Amino acid sequence: MLMIGLAGTTLATSEHAWLTAPGVSGVVLFSRNFSSREQLMALVDAIREVGGDDMLIAVDQEGGPVQRFREGFTRLPPLSAIGAVYDRDPHDAIRLAEEHAWVMSSELRASGVDFSFAPVVDLARGNAAIGTRAFHADPVVAAELAQAYVRGMHLGGMAAVLKHFPGHGSVAVDTHKATAVDPRPLDEIRRDDLVPFVEGMAAHAEAVMVAHVIYPAVDAQPAGFSRRWIEGILRGELGFNGAVISDDISMAAAGAAGGAAARVAAHLEAGCDLVLACFPDVVDEAIAAVQGRAATAPERLAALRGAVASTWEGLTDNPQRDRFIARITALLAVEGHTPA
């Protein structure tokens, strides 16, 4: 039910009780939990030693501005760089999306991390929080690249998480900082923002992350708190049977439900399978909020566990990986960055 955040680069004794608490299914890692690949692998081992082998471990490793692990990992360009390639060479862009996904996922899997919250399939229409994280403004292009990215993640041994359902790219406000309201009618959202999600689900993405955005033409509650969006549209209309994951309960836009416990309860009652409590200061309250609640469908969580992975040595001894890295890091020069 819960994926929680930890404080630092080692597992604190006080955090052991969190990992063994009923309802805690996994850990979300951030830059604050990372100093090197070797340290990361030691932390992953410590988490599983305390929490058990089934404890899910995830991170945001999208590329561009959102890449939590950098030193020792390939510097990944933002997804918008792939969308820019699509405008001149669609076939090459599809290859790059698959390669970007494979490099990202295979490096994380070789480090013991189960999955990344990726890909972003929001439309690149000016949202402050999304920006270069999105492939493209055109829903058809975004959908084609989303499918390619899901394929690449699967080849890398990783489940895919489409975000932020039903689409965060067409509203300007950053939900980390304020309440976001998208007034468009459902038919317009279906025609535009839902298209990449539908195609990503057709490629067998295992999970969807829901946005903290309010779509008042559909429901007065943010999508993550809305049974209409989750049970009615995502599961009922679109037929999605994978895991539904909340965005972080500490974001400002989640405040519509009240305090941390109320936010957890609202997400679960709307139909979320996993709720993200990313900051240590809310973990105790989040854990208390899930006590006595029915467990998440185990098959949905099992689908998020990483496949058997190569060792890091085996991964790096792979000429195909070298070719992929050369191609995707070349996009950084176009974006004005220097590859790490």
Secondary structure, 3 states (H helix, E strand, C coil): CEEEECCCCCCCHHHHHHHCCCCEEEEEECHHHCCCHHHHHHHHHHHHHHHCCCCEEEECEEECCEECCCCCCCCCCCHHHHHHHHCCCHHHHHHHHHHHHHHHHHHHHHCCCCEECCCECCCCCCCCCCHHHCCCCCHHHHHHHHHHHHHHHHHCCCCCEEEEECCCCCCCCCCCCCCCECCCCHHHHHHCCHHHHHHHHHCCCCEEEECCCECCCCCCCEHHHCHHHHHHHHHHHCCCCCEEEEEECCCHHHHHHCCHHHHHHHHHHHCCCEEEECCHHHHHHHHHHHCCCCCCCHHHHHCCCCCCCCCHHHHHCCHHHHHHHHHHHHHHHHHCCCCC
